[in-house]
Structures are given as structure tokens and as C-alpha cells.
Amino acid sequence: INIFFSRSHLLTGVGSKGIIPMNARDLEEALEMGMDWSLREGYIWAEDKEHCEEYGRMLQADPTKVSARAKKRGLPQLGTLGAGNHYAEIQVVDEIYNKQAARKMGIDEPGQVCVMIHCGSRGLGHQVATDALVEMERAMKRDDIKVNDRQLACARINSQEGQNYLKAMAAAANYAWVNRSSMTFLCRQAFAKIFDSTPDDLDMHMIYDVSHNIAKVRSNPAT
């Protein structure tokens, strides 16, 4: 556990700074490319993307819609958990309820060790939301939109504010995938060090990566 949460691996806490090297250009590319950036830089296995929602990249992301303040907050935080309800847990499978589904995910037997990470886009994503609230409050006054709570601030989806948010949000989602994939890399390195082995020999394959707090546009077939 001490190695797992050491300064050379997973870092936690408010304002924690990561050890994954990243400069301003890297950040711009990560916001656009998502896990494709992680793959290019050697932090993930190619197969990881197959187990990730959207294959780890939202194509509508536009880094130019992410404010300088958001980028400043996100630049030093890559590969960190942060605080709040974010966590990384070493877990042991106690019981399998659906053997067929579990087998497809690579979970074969009770006693199998897994790592679960819950984290997202850190200060960058928080700032994207804060910036959008300010923009949308102005849009609501302009378009005479009224809500009961200011945190329900909104804008028409086809408005400039609406489109700006969707593009910035997608960039923040890409950052979150890069952040989690960086922590996956650090987890694999920690286990390899502890057991004097390799992540591949330890069978440290990704089971899944699913996002939350993101919005998607989809079309439903007519009924």
C-alpha cells in the first residue's frame, strides 16, 4: 500500500501534482486526442481503448474552448486522484453472480485481485463547468430563460454558448481519460515493482472505463 500511494505512483489530496511529464503542447494534444495521446506516449496498451467508452476519445473536443485558467489548473495534475469522493482501491473478488458476464470481463474466480479507480478531469473539468455557468447565465438573461436554481444554468444547444460548452466538455472528458489511463499506467508500474514482475505477466488488463458527468448528443430512431 505504501508503494501504491507513494510519491512515485498514485498521488492523492486537494491540489496534488502528478509525476507524468506534461507541457502546454502536450496538454493541448491530450485535450484533443484523449487516450490516443496516452497510446502514442506509451502509457497504455492498445487493447485498453477497446474496453473504454468512446474508445477514450470524444471527437468533438475543441481545446480552444477550454479557458487558460482551466488549462493552468489541469497541467500539473495529470495522473492524480485528488480528493472528495475520488479513490483508488485494491479489491478482492468475493463472489461471482454472473459467471458468463464475469468471464467476458476477465474475472474468473473468487480471490482475484482488481484495482478500481474513480476519478475524472480534476481542476480542469471543474473550471470548464464554472466557466460555462458564467456564460450560460448571460445567455439565459438574453434568451429570457428562467430556472429555480442557478446551478441549473443552461443555454440553447444550438446557441454559441451551448456549442462552446459541448466542445469544452468533450475536451475535459478526453483529459479525464488521459488522467485515468495515466493512473492505470502508474498502478501497473507499482504492482510490477512490488511483485518483481511485469504488468503483462501479472495479467493487469483493463476491464472497463466508463465516464459520468458528461453529455452526449444522440439520435433515436423514429417509432
N, C-alpha and C positions, 0 to 999 in steps of 0.2 A: 504494500500500500504506500509506503514511504517513497519508493522509487516511482510508482504510478503517478503520484501527485507531487513529484519533485520539480525543481526549477527547470530541469532539462526535459520535462514531459508535460503533463497537464497542469495548467495554472488556473486558479480559481480566485474569486473575490471581485468586489467592485473595482473597476479601473485596472484590472490585471492586464499585463502586457505579455504578448506571446514571443516565442523564440523562432517562429517561422520567418525567415527574412523576406521583407516586402518593402519596395519603394513605391513612389507615387505612380510610376508607369505600370508596375505590377498590379497595383490596386485597380487602375482603370481597366486593365485587361481582365482581371478576375471578376469585376462587376459585369463585364460584357460576356465573358466566356463560361463562368461558373466552373463546374467540375472539369471542363475541358482544359482550363488553366492548371488545375491540380494534376491532371494526367500529363500534360506537357512538362510540368516541373518535376514529375516523378514522385508525387505524394500519394497517388492512388494506383490501384491495379485497374487495368482496362475493364475487367468484369464488374467492378464496383458500380459503374454507371448503369449497368443492366438491372441493378437492384434499387435504383434511385428514381423517385418521382421526377417526371420530365427529363429523365436521363441526366439530372443535375444541372440543367441549364434552361432558363426561360429566355426564348429568343427575342422577345420584345424589349428586353432590357436596354436602357439608354443611360450610360454613365453621366452624360451631360446634364441629366435631370436630377442628379444627386448633388446636393449643395456641398460647398467647400468645407463647411463645418462638419457635415456628416462624414465626409471622407477623412477629415482630420481625426475624428473620433475612432473610425474603423481601422485606420492604417496600422496602429501598434497592437491591435487586439486579435490578430489572426491566430487561431489555434488555442483560444482561451474559452473557458466556460463562463466566466463572470459570476454573478450572484443570483439572488432571487430564487426562482424555482428551477434554475438550471442545475443539472447534475451529471455526473458520470458514475455508474455503478458497475461493480464486478458482481455478476449474478450467477446463481447455480439453478439449473432446471430441476424443479421439484417433482413435477408431474406433467405428463403429456396427455391432453384431452382429445386431440385430433391427430392421430399418427400420420395420416396421409398428408395433411397440410404441413405438419411439422417437418416431415421428411423432405418435402419440396423446398423448405427453407433451410435445410441443412441441420435441423435439430433432431437428433437421432435417439437420445436416451436420457433418462434422468441422471443428474450428476454432471451433465455437460456444462461447461463454463461459458458464459456470454458476457459481453460488455454492452451496456446501454448508455447512450449519450443523449441528453436532452439539452439542446442549445440552439441558438439562431444567429441573427445578424448583429448581435451586440449593440454597441453605441451607435453604429452606423444606421441600423434599421430603426432604432428609437428616434434618431434625429430625422430620418426620412418621414416618419409619421408626424413628428412635431412640425416640421416644415409644411407638410400637406395640410395639417389642421389650420394653420395660419392662412394659407392660400384659399382653402375651401370656405373659411369664414367670410372672406371678402367676396367670394363667388356667391355665397348664399345671400348676402345683402344685395348684390347686384341682381340676382335672379329671383329675389323675394321668396327664398326657401326658408321655412321655419321648422325647428325641431325642439324637443323638450329638454335636451341635454346638449351642451356644446361639444361633448365628446362624440356626439352623433353627427358631427360636421360632415357635409357631403357636397358633391358637385355633380352636375350632369355628366354622364360618362363620355359624351362626345364633346364636352367643353375642353378648352385648353387645360384647365386645372385638372379635369378628370383624366385626360390623356397623360399629362405630366406625372400624375401620381402613379398610374399603372406602369409607366416606363421606369420610374424611380423604384417602385415597389419590386418590380421584376429584377432590377439590379441588386437590391437588398437581398432578395431571395437567392440570387446567384452567390452573393457574398456569404450567406448562411451555409450554402452547400460547400463552398470552399472552406469555411471555418470548420464545419463538421468533418469534412474529409481530411483536413489538416490534423484534427484531433484523432481521427482514426489512424492516421499515419503514426502519430506520437504514441498511441496505445499499442500499436503493433511493435514499435521500437522498444517500448517498456517491457512488454511480455518477452520479446526476443532476448533482451538483456537479462531479465530475471531467470529465464529457463535455459540460457545459453544455447539458443536455437535460432530459427528464422521464423518470421510470421507465416510463411507458406507451410513449413513443416508443422507449425502449431495449428494449422487449418483456420487461420483468422480471416475467414471470408465474410464479407458484408451480407447480412440477412436482408435488411431493407433500410431505406431512408425516406421518410415521409414528412412533408412540411405542414405547418399550420400558420394561421395568421397571414395567409396570402389570398389574393383574389384572382380568379381566372374567368375569362370570357369563353363561353361555350355555346354551341347551337344545339337545340333539341329538335329532333325530327318532328314534323307535324303529325298530329294524331287525329 
